[in-house]
Amino acid sequence: MNKNYIKSLLLPLALGGILTFSSCENYLDVENPSTVSQATVFTSVGYANSAVTGIYNSLMGDNGYGSRISTLYPNAADDFRIGGTYNPLDRRGISGFGVSPDNSELNNPFLQLYEGIERANIAIKYIPASALYTSGTPAEQAALRKLHGEALTLRAIFYHELIRNWGDVPAPFEPSADQTDLYLPKTDQDQIYDRLLEDLAQAAELVPWQDESGDPNTRITKAAVKGLRARLALARGGYALRRDSRQVERRSDYQTYYQIARQETLDIMQSGKYSLNPSFEQVFRNLHTGVSGGSGNEMIFEVGAFGGNSRTDSKLGYSNGIRIDRSSKYGAANGQLEAIPTYFYEFDSIGDVRRDVTIAYFQIDKNDEKELTRLTLMRDGKFRKYWTSIAGTAQNVGINWPVLRYADVLLMFAEAENELNGPTPQAIEAFEKVRRRAFVGHEARMGNTPTDKEGFFEALVHERLLEFGGEGIRKYDLIRWNRLATMVAETRQDLRDLMNQQGRYANVPKYVYYQPTPVVNLTVPAEVESFNFYGGPISDVMFTPAPSSAPVGYTRVNWAAAVDADYVASFAVAFEANKSELFPIYSGVLNQNYRLTQDYGY
């Protein structure tokens, strides 16, 4: 990378400024007293803490988990996608798997990730070099070790996002001021991951458990380090598009990394400090209100949103989530993420509470009433602006982004254990904890868990689809399992079957009839129950053929009839196996570094 490129990444923190915070809850409320020298920063625990806060800042905002990295980049699978007509030069090009190197949506998030790495590199260099790190009071040493571990972990998060979106990338592990040559070529992703896994092993020794630090779960704790190390290990041990062969492959030593994932998740489970929130819905409501961890402390790490701006806040609940008319008392919400129609029918028709939380098949009109959407226009239900206290035209509404939940820890353990030892009782127990929470009150509909290795893996693949819809996980799971191309082909066929009302979709109605009903805003089950459908409850209406004309007093909405040939053709319209698994590097970035190459067929 050239010097101008590096300089563009360095905000005041990296140039010697300091970011301070006012409270745990509002730790993104920052100021920048530029009179403080960099040397002074890392000789004070308070200033060093503020410097690490500056690293956290690079996670959020429009170009981080506040919008593009959370809602734009991951959503092109069999759960959600960005709605609209395919265009390789805008965000629809990303969800259509045919993004152009000239698409500007690829630029700023890439730069912000490297900004975070630069900030982390500075902290990782100077915190251990501080005199307080080795000769301060025990409290000072513990505090600086914790900050060191946080910086190592945050750097791993930034690199993980770069690798899973762009593959091999330049990998500076020291501050730019210390580099003799800033024109860095790409480093093989395996080498980067191996370095990050070592860093996270060190960080796990430096960072305390959450109940020891008292931190909110918007700060890195030991469980977050271990859970993220498991996630990176599964990525390292999984399939990936390789620069040399132009094929999706995994390395022969992959089981070594499954062993890492197994042990790290087992450590979290055996700590006894975490459990599932009894309410699946409440996990996501808490993101809207700043409740840390929630019942059972399920949310292990989330990215904090704060400030009402595009830099440190999020557009979650506005750019994704339920659409709301601007004249509604709840305030405008655009809701660009659309659920794939077949995703609705992946859930059990009666027992699985996750469907109605994850998929919103209504929007809110100007009269604050629920309107049924077409089957092709269902939205992401885990993020709802009306769950916040912010109305009006505001697009930044302070909703946090979930990075790691205990449910993921359980399912990662079950996957790693199955790969290494088959579906042991321990693996099945972890899997069924997640499933049992989803079927609370309807446990008889859970079905039997497979006890053979391949059958159990298939059950895990499906369970992760149901559990993590809209959380930016599914596409990357499919890639590391080498199932992305298979998913594209199977989903296209499922959509054709739905369009033709064949096979498992034979009884899906062409139309559904409803009457607008007021938003109750109590619980999701109460919201659904209050909806006035012709023909009875959802479990009947959405699964039974209906008349072709509207009954008196009801409005007709296209259901299966909304899925036409154009819609089917638009799904993953530009997908190419052994290419579309990764993005091209933005052409403007590529032009600034003569050693940087455009690979993977772009």
BELNOR-V674697 format. One record per residue. N is the residue number from 1. SS is DSSP state (@ for helix, = for strand, . for the rest). PHI is phi in whole degrees, -180 to 180 (NA if undefined). NEAR is the number of other C-alpha atoms within 10 Angstrom. Layout:
# BELNOR-V674697
n ss phi near
N SS PHI NEAR
N SS PHI NEAR
This chain:
# BELNOR-V674697
n ss phi near
1 . NA 21
2 . -85 16
3 @ -68 15
4 @ -64 11
5 @ -66 15
6 @ -61 17
7 @ -60 13
8 @ -66 12
9 @ -87 20
10 . -93 18
11 . -87 15
12 @ -51 15
13 @ -59 22
14 @ -68 25
15 @ -90 15
16 . 121 20
17 . -76 19
18 . -138 27
19 = -111 25
20 . -117 21
21 . -126 19
22 . -100 12
23 . -163 9
24 . -62 14
25 . -69 17
26 . -112 14
27 . -72 21
28 . -92 25
29 . -82 18
30 . -118 18
31 . -137 13
32 = -135 14
33 . -76 14
34 . -73 14
35 . -77 9
36 . -83 13
37 . -80 13
38 @ -63 20
39 @ -61 11
40 @ -70 13
41 @ -53 24
42 . -95 26
43 . -106 19
44 . -132 17
45 @ -62 21
46 @ -62 15
47 @ -68 19
48 @ -63 26
49 @ -61 24
50 @ -68 26
51 @ -63 30
52 @ -68 25
53 @ -57 24
54 @ -62 27
55 @ -68 25
56 @ -56 25
57 @ -57 27
58 . -74 24
59 . -79 27
60 . -106 27
61 . 90 27
62 . -58 22
63 . -98 26
64 . -123 27
65 . -73 29
66 . -76 28
67 . -162 24
68 @ -68 22
69 @ -72 23
70 @ -91 24
71 @ -111 25
72 @ -94 23
73 . -68 22
74 . -83 23
75 . -93 27
76 = -154 26
77 . -126 28
78 . -94 24
79 . -110 28
80 = -138 28
81 = -149 27
82 = -77 25
83 . -78 19
84 . 115 15
85 . -82 12
86 . -59 22
87 . -149 17
88 . -65 19
89 . -102 17
90 . -136 17
91 @ -65 22
92 @ -68 20
93 @ -65 22
94 @ -71 28
95 @ -73 29
96 . -91 26
97 . 65 24
98 . -137 24
99 . -71 28
100 . -85 21
101 . -61 21
102 . -93 16
103 . -74 20
104 @ -67 16
105 @ -64 21
106 @ -85 29
107 @ -83 17
108 @ -64 16
109 @ -61 24
110 @ -59 21
111 @ -66 17
112 @ -67 22
113 @ -62 24
114 @ -71 24
115 @ -59 24
116 @ -62 26
117 @ -64 28
118 @ -62 26
119 @ -62 32
120 @ -66 30
121 @ -59 21
122 @ -64 26
123 @ -65 28
124 @ -67 22
125 @ -75 15
126 @ -89 18
127 @ -63 25
128 @ -66 17
129 @ -81 13
130 . -68 21
131 @ -61 14
132 @ -68 22
133 @ -64 22
134 @ -116 15
135 @ -127 10
136 . -76 15
137 . -66 11
138 @ -54 11
139 @ -66 11
140 @ -66 17
141 @ -63 19
142 @ -63 18
143 @ -65 21
144 @ -72 27
145 @ -62 22
146 @ -60 23
147 @ -64 27
148 @ -60 26
149 @ -64 26
150 @ -62 31
151 @ -63 29
152 @ -60 26
153 @ -70 29
154 @ -62 24
155 @ -61 26
156 @ -64 25
157 @ -63 20
158 @ -61 21
159 @ -65 23
160 @ -61 22
161 @ -65 17
162 @ -62 21
163 @ -68 20
164 @ -74 22
165 @ -104 21
166 @ -123 20
167 . 78 25
168 . -69 22
169 = -141 20
170 . -59 21
171 . -135 18
172 . -75 17
173 . -118 17
174 . -142 17
175 . -58 17
176 @ -59 21
177 @ -65 14
178 @ -96 9
179 . -89 12
180 . -78 7
181 . -138 11
182 . -90 18
183 . -88 18
184 . -88 17
185 . -80 16
186 . -72 14
187 = -109 14
188 . -58 17
189 @ -60 24
190 @ -63 18
191 @ -64 12
192 @ -65 21
193 @ -60 21
194 @ -62 15
195 @ -65 13
196 @ -65 22
197 @ -65 21
198 @ -66 12
199 @ -59 19
200 @ -72 27
201 @ -63 18
202 @ -67 16
203 @ -61 26
204 @ -63 23
205 @ -82 13
206 @ -96 21
207 . -100 26
208 . -81 22
209 . -66 18
210 @ -62 20
211 @ -72 11
212 @ -90 10
213 @ -89 14
214 . 75 12
215 . -73 16
216 . -70 20
217 . -81 25
218 . -90 24
219 . -116 21
220 . -71 27
221 . -125 28
222 @ -58 25
223 @ -64 27
224 @ -64 28
225 @ -59 31
226 @ -67 25
227 @ -65 28
228 @ -69 25
229 @ -64 29
230 @ -63 28
231 @ -62 23
232 @ -67 24
233 @ -65 25
234 @ -67 26
235 @ -67 26
236 @ -65 26
237 . -88 25
238 . -95 22
239 . -81 21
240 = -155 27
241 = -74 25
242 . -99 20
243 . -69 17
244 . -77 9
245 . -93 10
246 . 57 15
247 . -130 15
248 = -81 19
249 = -142 16
250 . -128 18
251 . -81 12
252 . -68 8
253 . -93 10
254 @ -59 16
255 @ -66 18
256 @ -57 14
257 @ -81 23
258 @ -65 27
259 @ -64 19
260 @ -62 22
261 @ -61 30
262 @ -61 24
263 @ -68 17
264 @ -66 25
265 @ -69 27
266 @ -63 21
267 @ -59 14
268 @ -65 22
269 @ -62 18
270 @ -76 9
271 @ -66 11
272 . 73 8
273 . -95 14
274 . -135 21
275 . -156 18
276 . -76 20
277 . -64 20
278 . -57 16
279 . -108 16
280 @ -60 19
281 @ -61 19
282 @ -66 17
283 @ -52 23
284 @ -91 23
285 @ -61 20
286 @ -62 19
287 @ -62 26
288 @ -86 25
289 @ -124 14
290 . 77 21
291 . -71 15
292 . -86 19
293 . 83 22
294 . 77 21
295 @ -59 17
296 @ 82 14
297 @ 59 19
298 . -63 23
299 = -77 29
300 = -80 29
301 = -150 26
302 = -134 22
303 = -90 26
304 . -75 30
305 . -117 34
306 . -163 25
307 . 112 17
308 . 66 16
309 . -135 17
310 . -80 19
311 . -96 20
312 . -118 27
313 . -105 28
314 . -129 33
315 . -102 29
316 . -62 29
317 . 89 30
318 . -108 27
319 . -80 24
320 . -122 27
321 . 90 29
322 . -71 30
323 . -76 29
324 = -133 26
325 . -64 19
326 . -63 17
327 . -87 15
328 . -69 17
329 . -66 17
330 . -84 23
331 . 88 22
332 . -68 25
333 = -145 29
334 . -89 17
335 . 59 26
336 . -85 22
337 = -78 28
338 = -117 26
339 = -75 29
340 . -67 24
341 @ -53 24
342 @ -70 21
343 @ -62 18
344 @ -54 21
345 . -92 15
346 . -80 14
347 . -87 18
348 . -58 16
349 . -70 16
350 . -123 14
351 . -89 18
352 . -86 22
353 . -69 22
354 @ -71 23
355 @ -58 22
356 @ -78 19
357 @ -81 20
358 @ -77 26
359 = -115 25
360 = -103 26
361 . -100 23
362 = -139 23
363 = -127 22
364 = -109 28
365 . -91 21
366 . -67 15
367 . -94 14
368 . 63 20
369 = -114 20
370 = -81 25
371 = -116 20
372 = -68 27
373 . -91 19
374 . -65 20
375 @ -61 25
376 @ -87 21
377 @ -123 23
378 . -67 25
379 = -116 30
380 = -81 29
381 . -90 28
382 . -77 29
383 . -128 30
384 . -137 25
385 @ -58 30
386 @ -72 22
387 @ -82 19
388 . -97 19
389 . -101 11
390 . -104 16
391 . -116 17
392 . 70 13
393 . -91 14
394 . -57 15
395 . -98 23
396 . -98 26
397 . -123 24
398 . 74 27
399 . -88 29
400 . -77 27
401 = -105 27
402 = -79 20
403 = -99 20
404 = -144 21
405 = -114 23
406 @ -63 25
407 @ -58 25
408 @ -70 23
409 @ -57 29
410 @ -62 26
411 @ -76 24
412 @ -66 27
413 @ -61 28
414 @ -60 29
415 @ -67 27
416 @ -66 25
417 @ -63 22
418 @ -64 24
419 @ -64 18
420 @ -89 15
421 @ -131 11
422 . 81 19
423 . -77 25
424 . -67 15
425 @ -54 11
426 @ -66 14
427 @ -65 21
428 @ -64 21
429 @ -62 16
430 @ -63 19
431 @ -60 26
432 @ -73 19
433 @ -61 15
434 @ -67 20
435 @ -68 20
436 @ -66 18
437 @ -62 20
438 @ -69 22
439 . -108 18
440 . -57 17
441 . 85 12
442 . -134 14
443 @ -58 14
444 @ -66 11
445 @ -93 15
446 . -64 16
447 . 81 8
448 . -92 8
449 . -76 16
450 . -60 15
451 . -114 15
452 . -104 12
453 @ -59 17
454 @ -69 14
455 @ -63 13
456 @ -66 22
457 @ -62 20
458 @ -62 11
459 @ -64 15
460 @ -64 20
461 @ -57 18
462 @ -73 13
463 @ -64 18
464 @ -67 19
465 @ -61 22
466 @ -74 23
467 @ -78 21
468 . -114 18
469 . -53 25
470 . 79 29
471 . -100 21
472 . 73 24
473 . -114 20
474 @ -60 24
475 @ -59 22
476 @ -73 21
477 @ -59 20
478 @ -61 21
479 @ -67 21
480 @ -71 22
481 . -92 18
482 . 59 19
483 . -123 16
484 @ -66 24
485 @ -63 17
486 @ -63 11
487 @ -61 16
488 @ -60 20
489 @ -65 13
490 @ -69 13
491 @ -69 20
492 @ -60 20
493 @ -67 13
494 @ -62 21
495 @ -65 23
496 @ -64 19
497 @ -64 17
498 @ -65 27
499 @ -59 22
500 @ -92 18
501 . 52 18
502 . -117 13
503 @ 58 10
504 @ -66 11
505 @ -104 20
506 . -61 15
507 . -101 16
508 . -69 24
509 . -70 21
510 . -66 24
511 = -133 23
512 = -129 30
513 = -117 23
514 = -149 20
515 = -120 16
516 . -57 20
517 = -136 18
518 = -62 15
519 . -70 20
520 . -95 15
521 . 51 10
522 . -110 9
523 . -131 13
524 @ -62 18
525 @ -57 12
526 @ -67 12
527 @ -62 16
528 @ -68 19
529 @ -63 13
530 @ -77 16
531 . -69 23
532 = -97 18
533 = -103 22
534 . -80 20
535 . 112 14
536 . 112 12
537 . -74 15
538 @ -54 17
539 @ -62 12
540 @ -99 15
541 @ -60 18
542 . -86 23
543 . -130 15
544 . -135 16
545 . -55 15
546 . -125 18
547 . -63 12
548 . -84 12
549 . -115 12
550 . -73 16
551 . -63 12
552 . -57 6
553 . 89 10
554 . -116 16
555 = -102 18
556 = -90 20
557 = -126 19
558 = -65 17
559 . -111 23
560 @ -59 25
561 @ -64 19
562 @ -74 18
563 . -90 22
564 . -112 15
565 @ -62 12
566 @ -66 8
567 @ -64 15
568 @ -58 18
569 @ -66 13
570 @ -79 14
571 . -71 23
572 . 47 25
573 . -59 17
574 . -110 19
575 . -64 18
576 . -130 14
577 . -61 16
578 . 63 20
579 . -151 20
580 . -73 22
581 . -65 25
582 . -130 22
583 . -90 24
584 . -76 24
585 . -77 25
586 . -56 20
587 @ -60 16
588 @ -65 14
589 @ -71 18
590 @ -60 16
591 . -72 14
592 . -93 15
593 . -139 18
594 . -69 12
595 . -94 14
596 . -89 18
597 . -114 14
598 . -98 14
599 . -121 18
600 . 63 21
601 . 88 11
602 . -88 14
